Amino acid sequence: MTFTGDLLIIGNGAMALSTALAFSARHPAAQVMVISDRKAPDDIETAYVVDLRRLQGDCQSSAAPSFFTEARRIICDDRELRHCLFTRGEVFALVKGDAKSTKILEEKKATLGLDDQKSASKILPSPESIRSILSISNAEDLERPGHTTSRWQEAIFDKNAAIVDLNQLLLILFHRCQARSNIAFKFGVDIEHPIISDNVFKGVVLKEGSQITAQTTVLVDAQICQKLMGLSPWVRITGHDTTWLKPSESVLRKYKDIPVLTNLSTCFTVFPPVNGEFKCTLKLNDYGDGNAPGIDSCPWSLTPSTEREIRRNLAEILPEAADQPFSRSRLEWAMTTESRSGFIARNSQMDGLFIATLPTTLEPQAICLGAKAVDLIDQVATSSLSQKWSLSDTNTAPKSTPGLHKPIIIVGAGVFGLTTALHLAQRGYKNVTILDREAYDQTGYTSSAASADRNKIIRASYGKQKLYERLAFKSLDSWEKWNSDVRNASELPDSLHFSDRLWDNCGFVRAGELSGLDPQETATQDGFPEALKDTQYRLTDESRKRDAQMNDINPTKLDPFNRLQRGLGWDGILDGTGGYVAADKSCSWVLHLCQKLGVQIRLGDQYTFKEFIRDGDKIIGVQTGLDGTSFPADLVIVAAGGWTPSIVPEVADLLQTTAGSVAKIQLPPQNERPDLWKKYSSSEFPCWSWRLTGSKMQGTEVGGIYGFPRTQDGLIKIGFRGTKWTNMAYSNAEGRLISYPTSAHGLPNKALDNIREFCKENMPDLVGLPLATRLCWYTDSVDSNFLVDRVPGTEGLMVASGGSGHAFKFLPVLGEHVVDIVERIETDYTNLFKWRDPSAAGQKARFNTPSGNWPELKRDDLSGSW
């Protein structure tokens, strides 16, 4: 059997049905086919079961609120659809001190405009105020003796929040489609493979053997996009527990008018009993993604721990419902995107194919988006331009960007190279290769490169630099997820173990001996998100010390060097959002992720960069190794850290290679000195910095130092950045002498003197222990902003470098913005990182030197012992 039509839609959700209706109405003579591997919306098992979903407008997109408003208007104005809508409001609660949930709540406050006196929404600062919003006559039952402390401690109430019965909405749309003579359906069919000819998407072959072809295809089903077509690996399909509670009549009467209740800290939501049942969801368990069952219901039962957690949440907010029986349970699969928004776009590498998909949480909004998809289809049908419309307001036609199958070479496997490769692969680029002279897959990231380190500090303390602050908070979510992913991975590289934590939220103390905060810290505290200010503890504020103790923060973290008790100067901040990541293990993890996504990894001496392959002013590849092996490329991205200025001479006025000084102190075996292992563990000892910002050191003053808790193998790292050193020993292609990494052993005496004197005063139990040293070669930019851009005047060449000692924390997310530059998408970040006039930073600020230039490294000034 073969069907040939004008439009093929793959999927059967609200986006698929609204697109079919819009196309059918606009083109009544056209033939539309909708296919899906799931059951029809009128299937008896699902059609008459209430499935409540939020109608929300809080995705990370400036366009989303207007779509939310339009969808709500369409539903309210439609005589049939309005019966699917229920306006009950929603409470968003959390546990005080939960930084991640507080950040989400802060976003919601901004979205709801709670600073506006006219806002119908409310801030609920206490458990009592939360209970009052429920309008429950005997809410005092929540305080019954024997109950644990409620985790519903503060909240906001969005009075206008609405919920939609999604199944009824789909059923109405489906019946309207059936009434159209030019729309046909095939449900319960599996796709064997797509039909592609001459880079044109023609249709699909079904497993039953039949073919369905069309002039245009719209892919709506996210699982098919991700698994079968490989067109949108940037979406993730995850599972969560859903159950329905069947209450008694008395419980139902008591709680019938409650709003939606969501606890951001416990990942729990309970919906009002619209159909006589409470729908409860718990997104606590990570069921992963990939080869999962479809979104249709499958046999499922709650684990004992999951059931206990659901009942505990109910006991804390709806106590009389906590012991009611469950009627059924289901593992629900949901599609999400990193930005929590969706996209409607023409596939720029394949004619005849469009992608139109939304996160599952936003599916009810799709009722207003079908017409948008048809607008794009009609526009492309009458234009040769590759236009794009998306929920993130991207309306730019792509210029000269590499195709998904064109070769992209990345020179360098450090933080910039890895994050770029990862995000290229996640956006669907199929021919990405990383080249590096270090065999990191064998050494587990050990070298003199800045990224190849034991640990790196994570902080969001950026003063007035709000873009970096925002990006740092975004990266924290990814670090948390990666911890979980490593723990649950089916396979890991040799340098990682399932028990490894990439990210340790042990806190970050920024301190000095003088009373008061330096200007950088003052700006950070003044501008820190209001909802997260509770995570910032002034080291000399007794009330904040008590707050820290109430939040189970070890008192030793507020004065890890015991300076106050010794009568020494001590002031600063303990940043509860900070900590550190295991840099070497994190790089190995991302290298592993890249390999799983199909990135080609070429590591070792034979892949050392030798020279570019040129065609006039265009770079068309690179040669590596002594034998000059060629790697052709449509685009070359140089992300070689401290070696970047020697490869791309054009950056000499923007980037400079400098050496930071690192000392590593080995504790005695744990059975010999368990006291030291306990004292310097991350549960008792934070990351720290001593006079790292603010006034410059004079003479023999000690400062510019930072350090970490011990590693799993008892290593304590202390770094000195008060002075950086250059090695002006390399003549670049333009004949200019530039700084270049060297493998000299030992540290400059000034660096070692600072570390020694600090340890004598503050960590005397470390002095004399085995000491190793390392020069860590950074790439400083002229203004400390990253340099990610095309090289002016040279087609086919990009630079991604200039980490300036603060890039590693962004490993999970920075590549997103690098790929934006690859695709010529303009954002605040691409403007921040773009090629710039080096004189704009001022001569005195050049490469962050106090004045003039950083001192040159002298081998006779190096020492490697106490």
Buried (B, 14 or more C-beta within 10 A) or exposed (E): EEBBBBBBBBBBBBBBBBBBBBBBEEBEEBBBBBBBBBBBBBBEEBBEBBBBBBBBBBBBBEBBEEBBEBBBEBBEEBEBBEEBBBEBBBBBBBBBBBBBBBBBBBBBBBBBEBEEEEBEBBBBEEBEBBBBBBEBEEBEBBEEEEEEEBBBBBBBBBBBBBBBBBBBBBBBBBEBBBEBEBBBBBBEBEBBEBBBEEEEBBBBBBEEEBBBBBBBBBBBBBBBBBBBBEBBBBBBBBBBBBBBBBBEEEBBEBBEEBBBBBBBBBBBBBBBBBBEBBBBBBBBBBBBBEEBEBBBBEEBBBEEEBBEBBBBBBBBBBBBBBEBEBEBBBBBBBBBBBBBBBBBBBBBBBBBBBBBBBBBBBBBBBBBBBBBBBBBBEEBEEEEEBBBBBBBEBEEEEEEBBBBEBBBBBBBBBBBBBBBBBBBBBBBBBBBBBBBBBBBBEBBBBBBBBBBBBBBBBBBBBBEBEBBBBBBBBBBBBBBBBBEBBBEBEEBBEBBEEEBBBBBBBBBBBBBBBEEBBEBBBBBBEBBBEBBEBBBBBBBBEEBBEBBEEBEBBEBBBBBBEBBEEEEEBBBBBBBBBBBBBBBBBBBBBBBBBBEBEBBBBBBEBBBBBEBBEEEEEBBBBBBBEEEBEBEBBBBBBBBBBBBBBBBBBBBBBBBBBBBBBBBBBBEEEEEBEEBBEBBBBEBBBBBBBBBBBEEBEEEBBBBBBBBBBBEEBBBBBBBBBBBBBBBEBEBEEEEEBBBBBEBEBBBBBBBBBBBBBBEBBBEEBEEBEBEBBBBBBBBBBBBBBBBBBBEEBBBBBBBBBBBBBBBBBBBBBBBBBBBBBBBBEBEBBEBBBBBEBEEBEEEBBBBBEEEEBBEBEEEBBBEEB
